[in-house]
Amino acid sequence: MPRALVATGMELEYDTFGSPDDPTLLLVMGFTAQMIQWDERFCGQLADTGLHVVRFDNRDCGLSTKLDGVVVDTGAVMAAALGGGELPEVPYSLSDMAADGIGLLDHLGVERAHVMGASMGGMIVQTMAIEHPTRVRSVISVMSTTGDPSVGQAAPEVLGVLLSPPATTREEYIETSPKWMAWHSKKHRSAERTKELAAVAWDRSNYADGGPRQLAAIFASGDRTERLRQLDVPALVIHGRDDTLITPSGGLATAEAIPGAHLLYLADMGHDLPEPLWPLVVDAVAAHTRLAG
């Protein structure tokens, strides 16, 4: 797959689907998640609606630039963010990650794009719309939140999974991956499928060291609610009732904050995009992007 050296100094691994003559839809994945979490068949279905689909690895993830050796005290960042104290210095913020995506659009010669992000990716595309409004045709925020610590917080039953130490071997990573189903769709989750995806992810790029830096970026970037209220951009918010990682109040708050935003609230969706829901999501994205122009 191609790589782009962007203005932020990052090299981003990316992939495209469809015709570059069509409106571009930039897909931004979430915390420590590689671009392959945007399934290529899902990307193909989006492209079939008349979109030029671009997916990429965020910095510190997948095959993009990794900030090896850069240390951050994530606990101190979280404590300061939640307690109102002075934030320690962080390696980068969501603003920097948003600038990475804008830099990729520059590399591709795309003046304006629809931007769609999942989880942390939703936070990044919200930041793109806030800080780079002339580059954003529309925003699609999926299973994400506003940064307000009073909404979207993980359910107690998933905290143990979140705090468990990362796997150190391929076998352990694959065999323990079904623990992630704690936040997947109750109706559509599959241990076998989860293990298959874990194997593909490990073999492509096993890199856990970027996690603390990405988490610090999330907490250091604060609450976007007031800035979201100032947006003048078509917005679609997608969230699942079964989401226990970023609970539904995060998506509801996002839709409430962005003027004129539409909310697609799916009963059988968790913190994932299971294949049976693709037709609903693809149709919603296609309709939204057509209306947005």
C-alpha positions as CSV (number, residue, x, y, z in Angstrom):
1,M,0.0,0.0,0.0
2,P,1.2,3.6,-0.6
3,R,2.6,5.9,2.1
4,A,2.4,9.7,2.3
5,L,4.9,12.0,4.0
6,V,2.6,14.8,5.3
7,A,3.3,18.3,6.6
8,T,3.3,17.2,10.3
9,G,6.4,15.0,9.5
10,M,4.4,11.8,9.8
11,E,4.5,9.0,7.1
12,L,1.0,7.6,6.8
13,E,0.2,4.3,5.3
14,Y,-3.1,4.6,3.3
15,D,-5.3,2.8,0.9
16,T,-8.0,4.0,-1.5
17,F,-11.2,2.6,-3.1
18,G,-13.3,3.9,-6.0
19,S,-12.6,6.8,-8.4
20,P,-10.6,9.9,-7.3
21,D,-13.0,11.8,-9.5
22,D,-15.8,11.1,-6.9
23,P,-16.2,13.1,-3.7
24,T,-13.6,11.9,-1.1
25,L,-14.6,10.2,2.1
26,L,-11.7,10.0,4.6
27,L,-12.0,7.2,7.1
28,V,-10.3,7.7,10.5
29,M,-10.0,4.7,12.8
30,G,-9.9,4.7,16.6
31,F,-7.6,4.1,19.5
32,T,-4.7,1.8,18.6
33,A,-6.8,0.4,15.7
34,Q,-5.3,-0.1,12.3
35,M,-7.0,1.0,9.1
36,I,-7.9,-2.6,8.3
37,Q,-10.6,-2.3,11.0
38,W,-12.4,-0.5,8.2
39,D,-13.1,-3.7,6.4
40,E,-12.1,-3.5,2.7
41,R,-15.5,-4.9,1.7
42,F,-17.2,-2.2,3.8
43,C,-15.0,0.4,2.0
44,G,-15.9,-1.1,-1.3
45,Q,-19.6,-0.8,-0.6
46,L,-19.1,2.9,0.3
47,A,-17.2,3.4,-2.9
48,D,-20.0,1.8,-4.9
49,T,-22.3,4.6,-3.8
50,G,-20.1,7.1,-5.7
51,L,-17.4,8.0,-3.1
52,H,-13.7,8.0,-3.3
53,V,-12.9,6.2,0.0
54,V,-9.5,6.7,1.7
55,R,-8.5,4.8,4.9
56,F,-5.2,5.2,6.7
57,D,-3.2,4.2,9.8
58,N,-3.0,7.0,12.4
59,R,0.4,7.9,13.7
60,D,1.7,5.5,16.3
61,C,-0.3,2.7,14.8
62,G,-0.2,0.1,12.0
63,L,2.4,0.9,9.4
64,S,2.5,4.7,9.9
65,T,5.2,6.5,11.8
66,K,5.7,5.4,15.4
67,L,7.2,7.7,18.0
68,D,9.3,5.0,19.5
69,G,10.9,5.9,22.8
70,V,8.7,8.9,23.5
71,V,7.5,8.5,27.1
72,V,4.3,10.0,28.5
73,D,2.8,9.8,32.0
74,T,-0.7,8.9,30.9
75,G,-1.9,8.6,34.4
76,A,-0.8,12.1,35.2
77,V,-2.5,13.4,32.1
78,M,-5.7,11.6,32.9
79,A,-5.7,12.9,36.5
80,A,-5.1,16.4,35.4
81,A,-7.7,16.3,32.7
82,L,-10.4,14.8,35.0
83,G,-9.4,16.8,38.1
84,G,-8.9,20.2,36.5
85,G,-5.2,20.4,37.3
86,E,-2.4,21.6,35.1
87,L,-1.8,19.2,32.2
88,P,1.7,17.7,31.7
89,E,3.3,18.0,28.3
90,V,2.1,15.4,25.9
91,P,3.8,14.1,22.7
92,Y,0.9,15.1,20.6
93,S,-2.8,16.0,20.7
94,L,-5.9,15.2,18.7
95,S,-5.2,18.5,16.9
96,D,-2.0,17.0,15.6
97,M,-3.7,13.8,14.6
98,A,-6.4,15.8,12.8
99,A,-3.6,17.7,11.0
100,D,-2.2,14.4,9.9
101,G,-5.5,13.6,8.1
102,I,-5.6,17.0,6.5
103,G,-2.0,16.5,5.4
104,L,-3.1,13.2,3.7
105,L,-5.8,15.1,1.8
106,D,-3.1,17.6,0.7
107,H,-0.9,14.7,-0.5
108,L,-3.9,13.3,-2.5
109,G,-4.8,16.7,-4.0
110,V,-8.2,16.8,-2.3
111,E,-9.4,20.3,-1.4
112,R,-12.5,19.2,0.7
113,A,-13.6,15.8,1.9
114,H,-16.3,14.1,3.9
115,V,-14.6,12.8,7.1
116,M,-15.9,9.8,9.0
117,G,-14.3,8.6,12.2
118,A,-14.9,5.8,14.6
119,S,-14.4,6.1,18.4
120,M,-11.1,8.1,18.8
121,G,-11.4,8.7,15.0
122,G,-14.7,10.4,15.7
123,M,-12.9,12.8,18.0
124,I,-10.3,13.4,15.4
125,V,-12.9,14.2,12.6
126,Q,-14.7,16.5,15.0
127,T,-11.4,18.3,15.5
128,M,-10.9,18.5,11.8
129,A,-14.2,20.2,11.4
130,I,-13.4,22.6,14.2
131,E,-9.9,23.5,13.2
132,H,-10.0,23.0,9.4
133,P,-13.5,24.0,8.5
134,T,-12.7,24.9,4.9
135,R,-11.4,21.3,4.2
136,V,-14.5,19.5,5.5
137,R,-17.6,18.8,3.4
138,S,-19.3,17.0,6.2
139,V,-18.7,15.1,9.4
140,I,-19.7,11.5,10.3
141,S,-19.0,10.7,14.0
142,V,-19.4,7.0,14.8
143,M,-19.5,5.5,18.3
144,S,-17.7,8.6,19.7
145,T,-18.2,11.5,22.1
146,T,-17.5,15.1,22.8
147,G,-14.7,14.9,25.3
148,D,-17.1,16.0,28.1
149,P,-16.1,13.6,30.9
150,S,-19.7,13.5,32.2
151,V,-20.9,11.6,29.1
152,G,-19.9,8.5,27.1
153,Q,-17.9,6.9,30.0
154,A,-17.2,3.2,29.8
155,A,-19.5,0.9,31.6
156,P,-18.1,-0.7,34.8
157,E,-18.2,-4.2,33.3
158,V,-15.6,-3.3,30.6
159,L,-13.1,-1.6,32.9
160,G,-11.3,-4.8,33.8
161,V,-10.8,-5.5,30.1
162,L,-9.5,-2.0,29.4
163,L,-7.0,-2.3,32.3
164,S,-5.7,-5.8,31.5
165,P,-2.1,-5.9,30.4
166,P,-1.5,-6.3,26.7
167,A,-0.6,-9.7,25.2
168,T,3.0,-10.4,24.6
169,T,2.8,-13.3,22.1
170,R,0.7,-13.9,18.9
171,E,-1.0,-16.9,20.5
172,E,-1.9,-15.0,23.6
173,Y,-3.2,-12.0,21.6
174,I,-5.4,-14.2,19.5
175,E,-6.7,-16.5,22.3
176,T,-7.5,-13.6,24.6
177,S,-9.1,-11.4,21.9
178,P,-12.7,-12.5,22.6
179,K,-12.5,-10.4,25.8
180,W,-13.0,-7.4,23.4
181,M,-16.6,-8.7,22.8
182,A,-17.4,-7.0,26.1
183,W,-18.2,-3.9,24.1
184,H,-19.3,-5.6,20.8
185,S,-22.9,-5.9,19.5
186,K,-24.7,-8.5,21.7
187,K,-26.6,-9.8,18.7
188,H,-23.8,-10.0,16.2
189,R,-20.6,-10.7,18.2
190,S,-18.6,-13.8,17.3
191,A,-15.5,-15.2,19.1
192,E,-14.4,-16.9,16.0
193,R,-14.5,-13.7,13.9
194,T,-12.8,-11.7,16.6
195,K,-9.9,-14.2,16.7
196,E,-9.6,-14.1,12.9
197,L,-9.4,-10.3,12.9
198,A,-6.9,-10.4,15.8
199,A,-4.6,-12.7,13.8
200,V,-4.7,-10.4,10.8
201,A,-4.0,-7.3,13.0
202,W,-1.1,-9.0,14.8
203,D,0.5,-10.2,11.6
204,R,0.3,-6.8,10.0
205,S,1.6,-4.7,12.9
206,N,1.8,-5.7,16.5
207,Y,2.5,-2.4,18.3
208,A,1.2,-1.6,21.7
209,D,3.6,1.2,22.6
210,G,1.5,3.8,20.8
211,G,-1.5,3.3,23.1
212,P,-0.3,5.4,26.0
213,R,0.5,8.3,23.7
214,Q,-2.8,8.1,21.9
215,L,-4.7,7.9,25.2
216,A,-2.8,10.9,26.5
217,A,-3.8,12.8,23.3
218,I,-7.5,12.0,24.0
219,F,-7.4,13.3,27.6
220,A,-5.2,16.3,26.9
221,S,-7.5,17.5,24.2
222,G,-10.4,18.3,26.5
223,D,-14.0,18.9,26.0
224,R,-15.1,20.0,22.5
225,T,-18.7,20.7,23.3
226,E,-18.6,24.5,23.0
227,R,-16.6,24.4,19.8
228,L,-18.9,21.8,18.3
229,R,-21.8,24.2,19.0
230,Q,-20.2,26.7,16.7
231,L,-19.9,24.3,13.7
232,D,-21.6,25.1,10.4
233,V,-21.2,21.7,8.7
234,P,-23.5,18.9,7.8
235,A,-23.1,16.2,10.5
236,L,-24.3,12.6,11.0
237,V,-23.8,10.9,14.3
238,I,-24.0,7.1,14.5
239,H,-24.1,5.2,17.8
240,G,-25.2,1.8,19.1
241,R,-27.4,1.0,22.0
242,D,-25.1,-1.9,23.0
243,D,-22.0,0.3,23.2
244,T,-20.4,-0.2,26.6
245,L,-17.0,1.3,25.7
246,I,-18.2,4.8,24.7
247,T,-21.8,4.6,26.1
248,P,-24.6,6.1,24.1
249,S,-24.7,9.3,26.1
250,G,-21.5,10.3,24.2
251,G,-23.2,10.0,20.8
252,L,-26.3,11.7,22.0
253,A,-24.3,14.6,23.4
254,T,-22.4,14.9,20.1
255,A,-25.6,15.0,18.1
256,E,-27.1,17.6,20.5
257,A,-24.0,19.8,20.3
258,I,-23.6,20.0,16.5
259,P,-26.3,22.3,15.1
260,G,-28.6,20.4,12.7
261,A,-26.8,17.0,13.2
262,H,-28.7,13.9,12.4
263,L,-28.6,10.9,14.7
264,L,-28.7,7.3,13.6
265,Y,-29.2,5.2,16.8
266,L,-28.9,1.5,16.1
267,A,-30.4,-1.0,18.6
268,D,-28.1,-3.9,17.6
269,M,-24.8,-2.1,17.4
270,G,-22.1,-2.0,20.1
271,H,-18.6,-0.5,19.8
272,D,-18.1,-2.2,16.5
273,L,-19.4,-2.2,12.9
274,P,-20.7,-5.8,12.4
275,E,-21.3,-6.9,8.9
276,P,-25.1,-7.3,9.2
277,L,-25.3,-3.5,9.9
278,W,-23.3,-2.5,7.0
279,P,-26.2,-1.9,4.6
280,L,-27.9,0.5,7.1
281,V,-24.7,2.4,7.7
282,V,-23.7,2.5,4.1
283,D,-27.1,3.8,3.1
284,A,-27.1,6.4,5.8
285,V,-23.6,7.6,4.8
286,A,-24.5,7.7,1.1
287,A,-27.6,9.7,1.8
288,H,-25.8,12.1,4.1
289,T,-22.9,12.8,1.7
290,R,-25.2,13.4,-1.2
291,L,-27.2,15.9,0.8
292,A,-24.1,17.6,2.0
293,G,-22.8,18.0,-1.5
